[in-house]
Amino acid sequence: MSKHDTQTTEPITQIQLSTPAVTLSHRKEKIRELLIMQLHLKKLEQEVSAWRNISVHPHRFGGMEFQFEDAEVGHVHTNGVVDIPFPRSVRDALLADGLAEEHHWVPNSGWITFQMCGEEDLSHALWLMRLSYLRYALKTATDPQKRFEQESEELRLSPRFKSLLEPFVPKTANHVSTEPLPA
């Protein structure tokens, strides 16, 4: 017998008996975490899909994608990872303030990543989605400046974020006229 063929003197039955109990407990906790995550994802989907002009589609890498007409507002993966596109200046401010992380696949872009883990994360994920949504909603608002002020207040935007989003406020209102066009 070589020195590599040494036998262990530890009681194997003790190790074998304790491992399934740990694994079962671990599995139950993982199942509980997955169920809670599914509830949070469903709440996120219900909230965001209720916003005007939002449609929900399966995301190509799993999860749900939220679109404002043809533009992606963001998407969420089944593991709770939320990915959202922003203008680079807004993305940089979110990262600097610790409100999001660099996107896990395209870190040098306008995309951010946020990991939802609990109820408080759901609120923050909704805040981030609404921030992304605002840029598109302003384009179709009948009174963009008023809408910007209302949303800024609801989102409790800091002066810094207001100034970063101000360029997305159209200078003219989007009115639909019922008058015929002149010939």
C-alpha atoms as a printed R data frame, in Angstrom:
    type eleno elety resid chain resno       x      y       z
1   ATOM     1    CA   MET     A     1   0.000  0.000   0.000
2   ATOM     2    CA   SER     A     2   1.478  3.387  -1.012
3   ATOM     3    CA   LYS     A     3   1.150  6.568   1.018
4   ATOM     4    CA   HIS     A     4  -1.614  7.730  -1.393
5   ATOM     5    CA   ASP     A     5  -3.724  4.661  -0.628
6   ATOM     6    CA   THR     A     6  -4.178  5.405   3.044
7   ATOM     7    CA   GLN     A     7  -7.543  4.643   4.543
8   ATOM     8    CA   THR     A     8  -9.477  7.185   6.525
9   ATOM     9    CA   THR     A     9 -10.256  6.467  10.140
10  ATOM    10    CA   GLU     A    10 -13.270  8.834  10.210
11  ATOM    11    CA   PRO     A    11 -16.618  7.152  10.656
12  ATOM    12    CA   ILE     A    12 -18.211  7.304   7.203
13  ATOM    13    CA   THR     A    13 -21.708  6.696   8.528
14  ATOM    14    CA   GLN     A    14 -21.625  9.926  10.521
15  ATOM    15    CA   ILE     A    15 -20.766 11.988   7.449
16  ATOM    16    CA   GLN     A    16 -23.327 10.208   5.295
17  ATOM    17    CA   LEU     A    17 -26.105 10.670   7.852
18  ATOM    18    CA   SER     A    18 -25.503 14.372   8.406
19  ATOM    19    CA   THR     A    19 -25.161 15.353   4.723
20  ATOM    20    CA   PRO     A    20 -28.755 14.618   3.604
21  ATOM    21    CA   ALA     A    21 -30.181 16.673   6.489
22  ATOM    22    CA   VAL     A    22 -28.056 19.686   5.519
23  ATOM    23    CA   THR     A    23 -28.927 19.235   1.859
24  ATOM    24    CA   LEU     A    24 -32.659 18.948   2.571
25  ATOM    25    CA   SER     A    25 -32.591 22.051   4.752
26  ATOM    26    CA   HIS     A    26 -30.583 23.892   2.104
27  ATOM    27    CA   ARG     A    27 -33.025 22.797  -0.615
28  ATOM    28    CA   LYS     A    28 -36.021 23.984   1.410
29  ATOM    29    CA   GLU     A    29 -34.391 27.385   1.918
30  ATOM    30    CA   LYS     A    30 -33.553 27.655  -1.810
31  ATOM    31    CA   ILE     A    31 -37.139 26.743  -2.746
32  ATOM    32    CA   ARG     A    32 -38.436 29.365  -0.305
33  ATOM    33    CA   GLU     A    33 -36.083 31.987  -1.792
34  ATOM    34    CA   LEU     A    34 -37.178 31.091  -5.339
35  ATOM    35    CA   LEU     A    35 -40.864 31.370  -4.430
36  ATOM    36    CA   ILE     A    36 -40.316 34.756  -2.817
37  ATOM    37    CA   MET     A    37 -38.349 35.915  -5.874
38  ATOM    38    CA   GLN     A    38 -41.157 34.753  -8.160
39  ATOM    39    CA   LEU     A    39 -43.624 36.849  -6.122
40  ATOM    40    CA   HIS     A    40 -41.373 39.912  -6.423
41  ATOM    41    CA   LEU     A    41 -40.964 39.365 -10.160
42  ATOM    42    CA   LYS     A    42 -44.730 39.057 -10.579
43  ATOM    43    CA   LYS     A    43 -45.266 42.294  -8.618
44  ATOM    44    CA   LEU     A    44 -42.676 44.067 -10.767
45  ATOM    45    CA   GLU     A    45 -44.326 42.815 -13.947
46  ATOM    46    CA   GLN     A    46 -47.811 43.810 -12.761
47  ATOM    47    CA   GLU     A    47 -46.688 47.299 -11.774
48  ATOM    48    CA   VAL     A    48 -44.626 48.089 -14.876
49  ATOM    49    CA   SER     A    49 -47.139 46.572 -17.303
50  ATOM    50    CA   ALA     A    50 -49.820 48.907 -15.889
51  ATOM    51    CA   TRP     A    51 -47.882 51.988 -17.052
52  ATOM    52    CA   ARG     A    52 -49.262 53.680 -20.162
53  ATOM    53    CA   ASN     A    53 -47.791 52.458 -23.478
54  ATOM    54    CA   ILE     A    54 -45.888 49.565 -21.856
55  ATOM    55    CA   SER     A    55 -45.997 46.085 -23.318
56  ATOM    56    CA   VAL     A    56 -44.400 42.957 -21.865
57  ATOM    57    CA   HIS     A    57 -42.536 40.405 -23.948
58  ATOM    58    CA   PRO     A    58 -40.372 37.366 -23.250
59  ATOM    59    CA   HIS     A    59 -36.726 38.430 -23.114
60  ATOM    60    CA   ARG     A    60 -34.337 36.610 -25.439
61  ATOM    61    CA   PHE     A    61 -32.094 35.544 -22.522
62  ATOM    62    CA   GLY     A    62 -34.951 34.557 -20.200
63  ATOM    63    CA   GLY     A    63 -37.287 36.672 -18.132
64  ATOM    64    CA   MET     A    64 -39.514 39.567 -19.150
65  ATOM    65    CA   GLU     A    65 -38.782 42.627 -21.267
66  ATOM    66    CA   PHE     A    66 -40.706 45.881 -20.886
67  ATOM    67    CA   GLN     A    67 -41.109 48.063 -23.968
68  ATOM    68    CA   PHE     A    68 -42.453 51.558 -24.487
69  ATOM    69    CA   GLU     A    69 -43.737 51.188 -28.017
70  ATOM    70    CA   ASP     A    70 -40.578 49.801 -29.719
71  ATOM    71    CA   ALA     A    71 -38.011 50.994 -27.163
72  ATOM    72    CA   GLU     A    72 -36.825 48.772 -24.332
73  ATOM    73    CA   VAL     A    73 -37.359 50.325 -20.903
74  ATOM    74    CA   GLY     A    74 -35.600 47.384 -19.244
75  ATOM    75    CA   HIS     A    75 -35.868 43.685 -18.546
76  ATOM    76    CA   VAL     A    76 -35.762 41.328 -15.602
77  ATOM    77    CA   HIS     A    77 -34.305 37.835 -15.552
78  ATOM    78    CA   THR     A    78 -35.880 34.961 -13.625
79  ATOM    79    CA   ASN     A    79 -33.102 35.154 -11.010
80  ATOM    80    CA   GLY     A    80 -34.050 38.757 -10.131
81  ATOM    81    CA   VAL     A    81 -31.350 40.517 -12.144
82  ATOM    82    CA   VAL     A    82 -32.778 43.747 -13.549
83  ATOM    83    CA   ASP     A    83 -31.045 45.294 -16.575
84  ATOM    84    CA   ILE     A    84 -31.970 48.796 -17.729
85  ATOM    85    CA   PRO     A    85 -30.631 51.061 -20.494
86  ATOM    86    CA   PHE     A    86 -29.951 54.710 -19.668
87  ATOM    87    CA   PRO     A    87 -28.168 57.589 -21.314
88  ATOM    88    CA   ARG     A    88 -24.519 57.362 -20.308
89  ATOM    89    CA   SER     A    89 -24.719 60.455 -18.062
90  ATOM    90    CA   VAL     A    90 -27.634 59.002 -16.051
91  ATOM    91    CA   ARG     A    91 -25.932 55.605 -15.861
92  ATOM    92    CA   ASP     A    92 -22.742 57.217 -14.553
93  ATOM    93    CA   ALA     A    93 -24.682 59.115 -11.869
94  ATOM    94    CA   LEU     A    94 -26.512 55.935 -10.794
95  ATOM    95    CA   LEU     A    95 -23.194 54.108 -10.454
96  ATOM    96    CA   ALA     A    96 -21.517 57.006  -8.621
97  ATOM    97    CA   ASP     A    97 -24.388 57.166  -6.107
98  ATOM    98    CA   GLY     A    98 -24.360 53.388  -5.576
99  ATOM    99    CA   LEU     A    99 -27.910 53.043  -6.952
100 ATOM   100    CA   ALA     A   100 -26.954 50.411  -9.529
101 ATOM   101    CA   GLU     A   101 -24.022 48.361 -10.777
102 ATOM   102    CA   GLU     A   102 -22.299 48.183 -14.133
103 ATOM   103    CA   HIS     A   103 -24.076 45.871 -16.530
104 ATOM   104    CA   HIS     A   104 -22.634 42.374 -16.151
105 ATOM   105    CA   TRP     A   105 -22.160 41.775 -19.911
106 ATOM   106    CA   VAL     A   106 -21.659 45.274 -21.335
107 ATOM   107    CA   PRO     A   107 -20.071 47.305 -18.527
108 ATOM   108    CA   ASN     A   108 -18.869 50.136 -20.786
109 ATOM   109    CA   SER     A   109 -22.331 51.030 -22.051
110 ATOM   110    CA   GLY     A   110 -25.327 52.930 -20.761
111 ATOM   111    CA   TRP     A   111 -26.807 49.731 -19.309
112 ATOM   112    CA   ILE     A   112 -27.010 49.126 -15.558
113 ATOM   113    CA   THR     A   113 -27.685 46.001 -13.518
114 ATOM   114    CA   PHE     A   114 -29.540 45.730 -10.252
115 ATOM   115    CA   GLN     A   115 -30.014 42.490  -8.280
116 ATOM   116    CA   MET     A   116 -33.390 42.100  -6.586
117 ATOM   117    CA   CYS     A   117 -33.192 40.060  -3.398
118 ATOM   118    CA   GLY     A   118 -36.022 41.273  -1.176
119 ATOM   119    CA   GLU     A   119 -39.038 43.554  -0.795
120 ATOM   120    CA   GLU     A   120 -36.912 46.716  -0.455
121 ATOM   121    CA   ASP     A   121 -35.130 45.763  -3.680
122 ATOM   122    CA   LEU     A   122 -38.474 45.511  -5.471
123 ATOM   123    CA   SER     A   123 -39.183 49.166  -4.639
124 ATOM   124    CA   HIS     A   124 -35.769 50.211  -5.913
125 ATOM   125    CA   ALA     A   125 -36.132 48.134  -9.097
126 ATOM   126    CA   LEU     A   126 -39.464 49.869  -9.747
127 ATOM   127    CA   TRP     A   127 -37.802 53.257  -9.165
128 ATOM   128    CA   LEU     A   128 -35.088 52.433 -11.702
129 ATOM   129    CA   MET     A   129 -37.633 51.179 -14.259
130 ATOM   130    CA   ARG     A   130 -39.750 54.311 -13.785
131 ATOM   131    CA   LEU     A   131 -36.663 56.476 -14.277
132 ATOM   132    CA   SER     A   132 -36.022 54.727 -17.601
133 ATOM   133    CA   TYR     A   133 -39.717 54.928 -18.542
134 ATOM   134    CA   LEU     A   134 -39.796 58.673 -17.907
135 ATOM   135    CA   ARG     A   135 -37.562 59.462 -20.889
136 ATOM   136    CA   TYR     A   136 -40.057 57.840 -23.252
137 ATOM   137    CA   ALA     A   137 -43.225 59.001 -21.492
138 ATOM   138    CA   LEU     A   138 -42.123 62.629 -21.843
139 ATOM   139    CA   LYS     A   139 -42.075 62.277 -25.645
140 ATOM   140    CA   THR     A   140 -45.788 61.479 -25.743
141 ATOM   141    CA   ALA     A   141 -47.010 63.706 -22.893
142 ATOM   142    CA   THR     A   142 -49.487 66.438 -23.773
143 ATOM   143    CA   ASP     A   143 -47.671 68.729 -21.323
144 ATOM   144    CA   PRO     A   144 -44.122 67.375 -21.050
145 ATOM   145    CA   GLN     A   145 -42.893 69.977 -18.547
146 ATOM   146    CA   LYS     A   146 -45.810 69.347 -16.185
147 ATOM   147    CA   ARG     A   147 -45.343 65.594 -16.514
148 ATOM   148    CA   PHE     A   148 -41.629 65.978 -15.783
149 ATOM   149    CA   GLU     A   149 -42.341 67.980 -12.621
150 ATOM   150    CA   GLN     A   150 -44.960 65.462 -11.411
151 ATOM   151    CA   GLU     A   151 -42.749 62.440 -12.072
152 ATOM   152    CA   SER     A   152 -39.699 64.157 -10.552
153 ATOM   153    CA   GLU     A   153 -41.663 64.741  -7.372
154 ATOM   154    CA   GLU     A   154 -43.065 61.193  -7.256
155 ATOM   155    CA   LEU     A   155 -39.608 59.713  -7.879
156 ATOM   156    CA   ARG     A   156 -38.059 62.183  -5.404
157 ATOM   157    CA   LEU     A   157 -35.382 63.038  -7.916
158 ATOM   158    CA   SER     A   158 -32.382 64.950  -6.647
159 ATOM   159    CA   PRO     A   159 -31.465 68.200  -8.429
160 ATOM   160    CA   ARG     A   160 -28.618 66.276 -10.083
161 ATOM   161    CA   PHE     A   161 -30.935 63.664 -11.629
162 ATOM   162    CA   LYS     A   162 -33.461 66.327 -12.620
163 ATOM   163    CA   SER     A   163 -30.766 68.201 -14.498
164 ATOM   164    CA   LEU     A   164 -29.618 65.000 -16.217
165 ATOM   165    CA   LEU     A   165 -33.164 64.209 -17.373
166 ATOM   166    CA   GLU     A   166 -34.190 67.771 -18.269
167 ATOM   167    CA   PRO     A   167 -32.817 67.476 -21.846
168 ATOM   168    CA   PHE     A   168 -35.429 64.748 -22.488
169 ATOM   169    CA   VAL     A   169 -38.303 67.169 -21.876
170 ATOM   170    CA   PRO     A   170 -39.629 68.223 -25.286
171 ATOM   171    CA   LYS     A   171 -39.828 71.993 -25.638
172 ATOM   172    CA   THR     A   172 -43.280 71.856 -27.193
173 ATOM   173    CA   ALA     A   173 -46.409 70.075 -26.030
174 ATOM   174    CA   ASN     A   174 -47.687 67.073 -27.965
175 ATOM   175    CA   HIS     A   175 -51.238 68.098 -28.813
176 ATOM   176    CA   VAL     A   176 -53.428 66.168 -31.163
177 ATOM   177    CA   SER     A   177 -55.486 68.634 -33.147
178 ATOM   178    CA   THR     A   178 -58.994 67.869 -34.296
179 ATOM   179    CA   GLU     A   179 -58.758 70.723 -36.822
180 ATOM   180    CA   PRO     A   180 -58.248 69.725 -40.436
181 ATOM   181    CA   LEU     A   181 -54.878 70.577 -41.915
182 ATOM   182    CA   PRO     A   182 -54.864 73.497 -44.362
183 ATOM   183    CA   ALA     A   183 -54.845 72.439 -47.999
